[in-house]
Amino acid sequence: MILSVHMLLGALIGQKILNPFLAITLAILSHYFLDFFPHIEYSIKNIVEKNWKNANKDILKVLFDFFSGILLIFIFTGPQTGNQNLIFTCALFAILPDALSLINLSSKNTFLKIHSNFHQKKVHFLKDKKISNFWRIFSQAVAVLICLILFKI
């Protein structure tokens, strides 16, 4: 899933679950839940391969995705919500597994390696299956739509 989808579900959890410990825990777990579904991701090959000379386009995609998530959360939660701090904290924790996988690329940390292997091979188990891009995009669109509807309930 792209970052903004993870962030929306994390923010929704932060809006609905007022216990910070439970909300943050569920936001992290929501990342793995969404990644079980077939989805499409944009390439960050230049970042992964540390090809920094050509990485600007990849970095811009990630930043656009991140700030799109922030903007959607602002629009759909509104400033009237009393728990904005928890909403945005949960949105950030919902993308933590991807951040850990990215940090793993330049780290020799055993925990990060174990996590990255679990995240990429076990959770993304449908990644290499032959599923059309239509269904991969559809699953993300449905997740976004459900989140946006539930923000208003």
Stockholm file with secondary structure:
# STOCKHOLM 1.0

chainA/1-153         MILSVHMLLGALIGQKILNPFLAITLAILSHYFLDFFPHIEYSIKNIVEKNWKNANKDILKVLFDFFSGILLIFIFTGPQTGNQNLIFTCALFAILPDALSLINLSSKNTFLKIHSNFHQKKVHFLKDKKISNFWRIFSQAVAVLICLILFKI
#=GR chainA/1-153 SS CCHHHHHHHHHHHHHHCCCHHHHHHHHHHHHHHHHHSCCCCCCCHHHHTTCGGGCHHHHHHHHHHHHHHHHHHHHHHCTTCTTHHHHHHHHHHTTHHHHHHHHHTTCCCHHHHHHHHIIIIIITTTTTSCCCHHHHHHHHHHHHHHHHHHHTC
#=GC SS_cons         CCHHHHHHHHHHHHHHCCCHHHHHHHHHHHHHHHHHSCCCCCCCHHHHTTCGGGCHHHHHHHHHHHHHHHHHHHHHHCTTCTTHHHHHHHHHHTTHHHHHHHHHTTCCCHHHHHHHHIIIIIITTTTTSCCCHHHHHHHHHHHHHHHHHHHTC
//
